[in-house]
Amino acid sequence: MKKRSSVQLFFFVLLAIVAVSKNFNLNILPNMLNVLNTISPIGGVVNTVDFFTGGASLVKEDGLIVLGSLFFALIIGPIFCGWLCPFGAFQEFIHKLSEKRFLKLRKKLNANKSLLQKLSVLRYISLLFVIILTLNGFHLILSNIDPTYSLFYIPLGNFNILGALILILLIFIGLFIERFWCRYLCPYGALLGILNKVKIFKITRKDQICTECKRCTKSCPMGIEITSYEGVNNLSCISCMDCIDTNVCPRENTLLLQSSIKGKEAYKFIVSEFLVIWFAIVFIIPFYYKVSSFTYAQEVGSTVVNSSSISLDSGNFKDGIYVGEGTGYKSIIQVELKIKNGKMEYVKVISHDETNSYAKIPTEVIPSRILDNQSTNVDVITGATWTSNGIIDSVNNALSKSRY
């Protein structure tokens, strides 16, 4: 349990640093780590849909994280949820703050097992909702309601009313019901949890030596009745391994992590070894083969752009075709524009490696707005702020090359 808490804390702090670095353009961590910020309860589903519809490559970070999540869920369950998810860790922390408070109300809320069990269907409705919105191009709405995005970015000034209200509501409910979001609303947890039914390693309970003290059930952050299973394959299991901790069960070898193929016992905390392998794959392979947009950004160097807006009424510009570069959310964005008779005749994005579903709208709308206004002083697309700003910066960069 201490090992899991350490991993959760490390990952949470890492994402917090990345969020601060990205929000204030501090470049504290290598840009390669920005991909971690796309892994969230809703973003994980969006990335998965993107991968299987051709929006992410196998040898790039998004694709490797999507496949890693699914692959390790198939082997040992949704370890992302139990060990890495920053909002899951935050919910556990919030619940611990109230552990010895509101006892009567908490017992009342958790006593109605049948009602709580019925509520779990909401996760699958949420999953279907996110998939449909992503496939139909309404994905930018999703970032505003993603609790991980709200948790990290609202405190940094990226405020939106809906996201704030959802976050406050989840924090309040989380005081009484542990991991409420994970249990009843999380679409990514629903997606990965399906693989609990076919995962290779699962927690098995030796009924003949179990005293049914239910300490394992009480330790479960997802409220699973572990004593009702011989092999724990509940769809809500997050593979946290808290129930098989030596300080939980009073009888040794009552709960074991075993292979469903040959029944062999696995090392109890094999999860940490899987996580090390996963991280190595995600960060070493793209770097080694230099196929990542982050590597490309490092090769071309930092692009110097005019961060303020440029209007064609502000000076003389030479006719011609110009290419400019700017830094988007996770890649270098290139635009091409044509100046004719001192005016922009066209503006188009010619190269980027942003997540396709998030980049689709800004790459179409922002150039159109710039062309209509003959200026880069235009509104950005909500939910795709960094991509929008990257396009604007790249146009500024191209315009700076066309000045007399």
C-alpha positions as CSV (number, residue, x, y, z in Angstrom):
1,M,0.0,0.0,0.0
2,K,2.9,2.3,0.7
3,K,4.4,1.5,-2.6
4,R,1.1,2.4,-4.4
5,S,0.8,5.6,-2.5
6,S,4.3,6.6,-3.5
7,V,3.6,5.9,-7.2
8,Q,0.4,7.9,-7.0
9,L,2.1,10.8,-5.3
10,F,5.0,10.8,-7.8
11,F,2.6,10.7,-10.8
12,F,0.4,13.4,-9.3
13,V,3.3,15.8,-8.6
14,L,4.7,15.1,-12.0
15,L,1.5,16.1,-13.7
16,A,1.1,19.1,-11.5
17,I,4.6,20.3,-12.6
18,V,3.8,19.6,-16.2
19,A,0.6,21.6,-15.9
20,V,2.3,24.6,-14.3
21,S,5.2,24.4,-16.9
22,K,2.8,24.2,-19.8
23,N,0.4,26.9,-18.5
24,F,3.1,29.4,-17.9
25,N,5.5,28.3,-20.7
26,L,8.3,27.6,-18.2
27,N,9.7,24.5,-19.9
28,I,10.5,23.0,-16.5
29,L,10.3,19.4,-17.9
30,P,11.1,18.1,-21.3
31,N,8.2,18.5,-23.7
32,M,8.0,14.8,-24.1
33,L,6.3,14.6,-20.7
34,N,3.4,16.8,-21.9
35,V,1.8,13.6,-23.2
36,L,1.1,12.6,-19.6
37,N,-1.3,15.5,-19.4
38,T,-3.6,14.0,-22.0
39,I,-4.2,10.9,-19.8
40,S,-7.4,11.6,-17.9
41,P,-10.7,9.9,-17.3
42,I,-12.2,11.4,-20.4
43,G,-9.0,12.1,-22.4
44,G,-8.1,8.4,-22.1
45,V,-11.2,7.4,-24.0
46,V,-10.7,10.1,-26.6
47,N,-7.2,8.9,-27.2
48,T,-8.3,5.3,-27.5
49,V,-11.0,6.2,-30.0
50,D,-8.4,8.3,-31.8
51,F,-6.0,5.4,-32.0
52,F,-8.4,2.9,-33.4
53,T,-9.7,5.5,-35.9
54,G,-6.2,6.3,-37.2
55,G,-5.5,9.4,-35.1
56,A,-2.5,8.1,-33.2
57,S,0.6,6.1,-34.2
58,L,1.8,2.9,-32.6
59,V,5.3,4.3,-32.2
60,K,4.2,7.7,-30.7
61,E,3.4,8.5,-27.2
62,D,-0.4,8.6,-27.4
63,G,-0.5,5.2,-29.2
64,L,1.9,3.6,-26.8
65,I,-0.1,4.8,-23.8
66,V,-3.4,3.6,-25.3
67,L,-2.0,0.2,-26.1
68,G,-0.1,0.0,-22.8
69,S,-3.3,0.7,-20.8
70,L,-5.2,-2.0,-22.7
71,F,-2.4,-4.5,-22.8
72,F,-1.7,-4.3,-19.0
73,A,-5.4,-4.3,-18.3
74,L,-5.6,-7.6,-20.2
75,I,-2.7,-9.0,-18.1
76,I,-3.3,-7.7,-14.6
77,G,-6.3,-5.4,-14.8
78,P,-6.7,-1.6,-15.0
79,I,-3.5,-0.6,-13.2
80,F,-3.8,2.9,-14.7
81,C,-6.8,3.5,-12.5
82,G,-5.4,2.1,-9.3
83,W,-1.8,3.3,-9.5
84,L,-1.5,6.2,-12.0
85,C,-4.8,8.1,-12.4
86,P,-4.3,11.5,-10.7
87,F,-7.9,12.1,-10.1
88,G,-8.3,8.7,-8.5
89,A,-5.4,9.5,-6.2
90,F,-7.0,12.9,-5.4
91,Q,-10.3,11.2,-4.5
92,E,-8.6,8.8,-2.1
93,F,-6.8,11.7,-0.5
94,I,-10.1,13.7,-0.1
95,H,-11.8,10.6,1.4
96,K,-9.0,10.1,3.9
97,L,-9.5,13.7,5.1
98,S,-13.0,12.8,6.2
99,E,-12.3,9.2,7.3
100,K,-13.2,9.8,10.9
101,R,-15.9,12.5,10.2
102,F,-19.5,12.2,9.0
103,L,-19.5,8.5,10.1
104,K,-23.3,8.3,10.4
105,L,-24.0,9.9,7.1
106,R,-21.3,7.8,5.4
107,K,-22.7,4.6,6.8
108,K,-26.2,5.5,5.6
109,L,-25.0,6.3,2.1
110,N,-22.9,3.2,1.8
111,A,-25.5,0.9,3.4
112,N,-27.8,0.8,0.4
113,K,-25.7,-1.7,-1.6
114,S,-28.4,-2.5,-4.2
115,L,-28.9,1.2,-5.1
116,L,-25.1,1.8,-5.4
117,Q,-24.7,-1.3,-7.6
118,K,-27.4,0.0,-10.0
119,L,-25.7,3.4,-10.2
120,S,-22.6,1.7,-11.7
121,V,-24.4,1.4,-15.0
122,L,-23.8,5.2,-15.3
123,R,-20.2,4.5,-16.1
124,Y,-21.1,2.7,-19.3
125,I,-23.6,5.4,-20.3
126,S,-20.8,7.9,-19.7
127,L,-18.4,5.8,-21.9
128,L,-20.9,5.6,-24.7
129,F,-21.6,9.3,-24.4
130,V,-17.8,10.2,-24.7
131,I,-17.3,7.8,-27.7
132,I,-20.3,9.3,-29.6
133,L,-19.2,12.9,-28.9
134,T,-15.6,12.1,-30.0
135,L,-16.6,10.4,-33.2
136,N,-19.0,13.3,-34.1
137,G,-16.4,16.0,-33.5
138,F,-17.8,17.4,-30.3
139,H,-14.8,16.4,-28.2
140,L,-13.7,20.0,-27.3
141,I,-16.7,20.1,-25.0
142,L,-15.3,17.1,-23.1
143,S,-12.1,18.9,-21.9
144,N,-14.3,21.4,-20.0
145,I,-16.0,18.6,-18.0
146,D,-12.9,16.4,-17.5
147,P,-12.2,16.5,-13.8
148,T,-8.5,16.0,-14.2
149,Y,-8.3,19.0,-16.5
150,S,-10.3,21.0,-14.0
151,L,-8.2,19.9,-11.1
152,F,-4.9,21.0,-12.6
153,Y,-5.9,23.9,-14.8
154,I,-8.7,25.8,-13.0
155,P,-6.4,26.7,-10.1
156,L,-3.9,28.1,-12.7
157,G,-6.5,30.5,-14.1
158,N,-8.1,28.4,-16.9
159,F,-11.6,28.8,-15.4
160,N,-14.8,27.4,-16.8
161,I,-18.0,27.4,-14.8
162,L,-19.2,23.9,-15.8
163,G,-15.8,22.3,-15.0
164,A,-15.6,24.1,-11.7
165,L,-19.1,23.0,-10.7
166,I,-18.5,19.4,-11.6
167,L,-15.2,19.4,-9.7
168,I,-16.7,20.9,-6.5
169,L,-19.6,18.5,-6.6
170,L,-17.3,15.5,-7.0
171,I,-15.1,16.7,-4.1
172,F,-18.2,17.1,-1.9
173,I,-19.6,13.7,-2.7
174,G,-16.1,12.2,-2.3
175,L,-16.1,13.1,1.4
176,F,-18.8,10.5,1.9
177,I,-18.3,7.9,-0.9
178,E,-14.8,6.9,-1.7
179,R,-13.8,7.2,-5.4
180,F,-17.4,8.2,-6.3
181,W,-16.3,9.3,-9.8
182,C,-14.4,6.1,-10.4
183,R,-17.3,3.9,-9.2
184,Y,-20.2,5.5,-11.0
185,L,-19.1,7.9,-13.7
186,C,-15.6,7.3,-15.1
187,P,-15.8,6.3,-18.8
188,Y,-12.1,5.2,-18.9
189,G,-12.5,3.0,-15.9
190,A,-15.6,1.5,-17.5
191,L,-13.5,0.8,-20.7
192,L,-10.5,-0.8,-18.9
193,G,-12.7,-2.5,-16.3
194,I,-14.3,-4.7,-19.0
195,L,-11.0,-6.5,-19.4
196,N,-11.3,-7.7,-15.7
197,K,-13.4,-10.5,-17.0
198,V,-10.6,-11.9,-19.2
199,K,-7.4,-10.7,-17.5
200,I,-4.7,-13.3,-17.0
201,F,-3.7,-12.5,-13.4
202,K,-6.5,-12.1,-10.9
203,I,-6.8,-12.0,-7.1
204,T,-8.1,-15.4,-5.9
205,R,-9.5,-16.1,-2.4
206,K,-9.0,-19.4,-0.7
207,D,-12.4,-20.0,0.7
208,Q,-11.3,-22.9,3.0
209,I,-9.0,-20.7,5.0
210,C,-10.9,-17.4,4.8
211,T,-12.5,-16.4,8.1
212,E,-14.8,-13.9,6.3
213,C,-13.7,-11.1,8.6
214,K,-14.3,-8.7,5.6
215,R,-11.2,-6.7,6.3
216,C,-10.3,-7.1,2.6
217,T,-13.7,-5.7,1.6
218,K,-13.2,-2.7,3.9
219,S,-9.8,-2.0,2.4
220,C,-11.2,-1.9,-1.1
221,P,-11.4,1.7,-2.4
222,M,-14.1,0.6,-4.9
223,G,-16.3,-1.1,-2.3
224,I,-16.2,-4.5,-3.9
225,E,-17.5,-7.4,-1.7
226,I,-14.3,-9.5,-2.1
227,T,-15.4,-12.2,0.2
228,S,-18.2,-13.1,-2.3
229,Y,-15.6,-14.0,-5.0
230,E,-13.2,-16.9,-5.4
231,G,-11.6,-15.1,-8.3
232,V,-12.0,-11.3,-8.2
233,N,-13.1,-10.3,-11.7
234,N,-15.5,-7.6,-10.8
235,L,-15.8,-4.9,-13.5
236,S,-15.0,-2.2,-10.9
237,C,-11.7,-3.7,-9.7
238,I,-8.8,-1.2,-10.3
239,S,-6.0,-3.7,-9.5
240,C,-4.8,-1.5,-6.6
241,M,-3.8,-4.7,-4.7
242,D,-4.8,-3.2,-1.3
243,C,-6.8,-6.2,-0.4
244,I,-3.8,-8.6,-0.6
245,D,-1.5,-6.4,1.4
246,T,0.0,-8.4,4.3
247,N,-1.4,-5.9,6.9
248,V,-5.0,-6.5,5.7
249,C,-5.8,-10.2,5.8
250,P,-5.1,-11.9,9.2
251,R,-4.4,-15.3,7.5
252,E,-1.5,-15.8,5.2
253,N,-2.1,-16.9,1.6
254,T,-5.9,-16.4,1.8
255,L,-5.7,-13.8,-1.0
256,L,-3.2,-14.4,-3.8
257,L,-2.5,-12.9,-7.2
258,Q,-2.6,-15.9,-9.5
259,S,-2.6,-16.7,-13.2
260,S,-5.9,-17.9,-14.5
261,I,-4.1,-20.0,-17.1
262,K,-1.9,-22.3,-14.9
263,G,-2.9,-21.2,-11.4
264,K,0.6,-20.0,-10.6
265,E,1.1,-17.4,-8.0
266,A,2.6,-14.1,-9.1
267,Y,4.7,-11.7,-7.0
268,K,2.2,-9.6,-5.2
269,F,3.5,-6.2,-6.3
270,I,4.4,-7.2,-9.9
271,V,2.4,-4.1,-10.9
272,S,5.3,-1.8,-10.2
273,E,7.5,-3.8,-12.5
274,F,4.9,-3.5,-15.3
275,L,4.8,0.2,-14.7
276,V,8.5,0.6,-15.2
277,I,8.4,-1.4,-18.4
278,W,5.5,0.7,-19.6
279,F,7.2,4.0,-18.9
280,A,10.3,2.8,-20.6
281,I,8.4,1.9,-23.8
282,V,6.5,5.1,-23.8
283,F,9.5,7.4,-23.5
284,I,12.4,5.5,-24.9
285,I,11.0,4.1,-28.2
286,P,9.8,7.4,-29.6
287,F,12.9,9.2,-28.5
288,Y,15.2,6.5,-30.0
289,Y,13.6,6.4,-33.4
290,K,13.0,10.1,-33.5
291,V,9.5,9.8,-34.7
292,S,7.9,11.8,-31.9
293,S,6.7,15.3,-32.5
294,F,8.5,16.3,-29.3
295,T,11.8,15.1,-30.8
296,Y,11.0,17.0,-33.9
297,A,10.5,20.1,-31.8
298,Q,13.8,19.7,-30.2
299,E,15.6,19.2,-33.6
300,V,14.2,22.4,-35.1
301,G,14.9,24.4,-32.0
302,S,12.7,26.9,-30.3
303,T,10.8,29.0,-32.7
304,V,11.0,32.7,-32.1
305,V,7.6,34.3,-32.8
306,N,5.9,37.5,-32.0
307,S,3.6,36.5,-29.2
308,S,1.4,39.6,-29.7
309,S,-1.0,40.0,-32.5
310,I,0.0,41.3,-35.9
311,S,-2.3,43.2,-38.2
312,L,-1.6,43.8,-41.9
313,D,-2.6,47.4,-41.3
314,S,0.3,47.8,-39.0
315,G,3.1,47.9,-41.7
316,N,4.3,46.9,-45.1
317,F,4.5,43.3,-46.1
318,K,6.1,41.8,-49.1
319,D,4.1,39.7,-51.5
320,G,5.0,36.0,-51.6
321,I,4.4,32.7,-49.9
322,Y,5.7,32.2,-46.4
323,V,5.9,29.3,-43.9
324,G,5.8,29.9,-40.2
325,E,6.2,27.7,-37.1
326,G,4.7,27.8,-33.6
327,T,4.5,25.4,-30.7
328,G,1.1,23.8,-30.1
329,Y,0.0,21.6,-27.3
330,K,2.3,18.7,-28.1
331,S,4.0,19.5,-31.4
332,I,5.4,22.1,-33.8
333,I,2.6,23.5,-36.0
334,Q,3.5,24.8,-39.5
335,V,1.4,27.2,-41.5
336,E,1.6,28.5,-45.0
337,L,0.3,31.9,-46.0
338,K,0.3,34.0,-49.2
339,I,0.6,37.8,-49.2
340,K,-0.7,39.5,-52.3
341,N,-1.0,43.3,-52.6
342,G,-0.2,43.6,-49.0
343,K,-3.0,41.4,-47.8
344,M,-3.3,37.7,-46.8
345,E,-4.8,35.8,-49.6
346,Y,-4.9,32.4,-47.8
347,V,-3.8,30.9,-44.6
348,K,-3.6,27.1,-44.0
349,V,-2.1,24.6,-41.6
350,I,0.3,22.4,-43.5
351,S,1.9,20.3,-40.7
352,H,1.2,19.4,-37.1
353,D,1.2,16.4,-34.8
354,E,-1.6,17.4,-32.4
355,T,-4.2,14.9,-31.4
356,N,-6.5,14.8,-34.5
357,S,-9.8,15.0,-32.7
358,Y,-8.8,18.1,-30.7
359,A,-6.9,19.8,-33.6
360,K,-9.7,19.4,-36.2
361,I,-11.7,22.5,-35.3
362,P,-8.9,25.0,-34.5
363,T,-6.9,24.0,-37.7
364,E,-10.0,24.9,-39.7
365,V,-11.5,27.8,-37.8
366,I,-8.4,29.8,-36.6
367,P,-6.9,30.3,-40.1
368,S,-10.3,31.4,-41.4
369,R,-10.7,33.9,-38.6
370,I,-7.2,35.3,-39.2
371,L,-7.9,35.6,-42.9
372,D,-11.3,37.4,-42.3
373,N,-9.7,39.8,-39.9
374,Q,-6.4,40.2,-41.7
375,S,-5.0,40.0,-38.2
376,T,-3.9,37.4,-35.7
377,N,-5.9,39.2,-33.0
378,V,-8.6,36.5,-33.0
379,D,-10.4,34.4,-30.4
380,V,-9.1,30.9,-29.6
381,I,-11.1,27.7,-29.5
382,T,-12.3,26.8,-26.0
383,G,-10.9,23.4,-25.1
384,A,-8.1,23.7,-27.6
385,T,-6.3,26.8,-26.3
386,W,-2.7,25.7,-26.8
387,T,-3.3,24.4,-30.3
388,S,-5.1,27.6,-31.2
389,N,-2.3,29.7,-29.8
390,G,0.3,27.5,-31.7
391,I,-1.5,28.3,-35.0
392,I,-1.6,32.0,-34.2
393,D,2.1,32.1,-33.2
394,S,3.0,30.2,-36.4
395,V,1.1,32.9,-38.5
396,N,2.9,35.6,-36.6
397,N,6.2,33.9,-37.4
398,A,5.3,33.7,-41.1
399,L,4.2,37.4,-41.1
400,S,7.4,38.5,-39.4
401,K,9.4,37.0,-42.4
402,S,7.3,39.0,-44.9
403,R,7.9,42.4,-43.5
404,Y,10.0,44.9,-45.5
